[in-house]
């Protein structure tokens, strides 16, 4: 499948925000209206190019998503009521699927990737991430938004 690739993911220090949101469409508003202002208030600096992603806790569903949004920072700050800081370990091998389109299609993209991994006998060994490359902050057309789903795996 040509839109799936395999790569390693380096260790990363992130500012993390966790909440249950009604759907993936809510994520853009949350980033702009809640997370970004809190990161600015705490004086967070993000390295270039930016790296932000979400981790879905409790399984993959289209509604009532338990989501943890993470954004790479140059250094951890003191935790606040909204943001927690942590360093995630390196991922040796991640299966990556590029998805272009609005966030409402992410659920189906996850299913497609998981079916491929099962068919090809890859074992999921960590929490999948959805890395946001292009979105509402830099692209008006939702069909051009790029999200890369990154799943830690090892050959079964």
C-alpha positions, 0 to 999 in steps of 0.5 A: 500500500503506497500511502503507508510507510515505516519509520522511527520516531525520535524521543520528544518533549511535549506540552500535553492537554487531555479532554473528551471531545464530541468529535474530531472536528472539535480539535481545531477549535480546542487548539486555537482557543484553549491550548495555544493561548495557554502555551503562550501564557506559559512561554512555551517555545516550539522547535521548527518544523513544528510537531504536534499530534494527538493520542486517542485513549480508550479506543478509536471512535468517531464521537466522545473521543478521549484525546490527548493533544501533544505539541513538541516544545524546546523545554518542559515548563511547570505544569498548569491546570490545563497543560502537562509536560512530559518526554515520550520515548523513541519509537523504533518502528512506526507504521505511518499512513498519510491522510488528506482531508477533514478530521471527520475522516480520521476514524476511517483512516485508522480502520484502514491502517489497522486492517493493513497491519493485521493482514501484513502481521504487524503487532501494535506495541504502543499508542497510535498518534495522529500527527497534524502537518497541515490544518486549519491554521495554515490551509483553508481547504479541509481537503488539503489538510494532511494528518499522518497516523503513526502507529508503533509496531513490530513484526509479529 
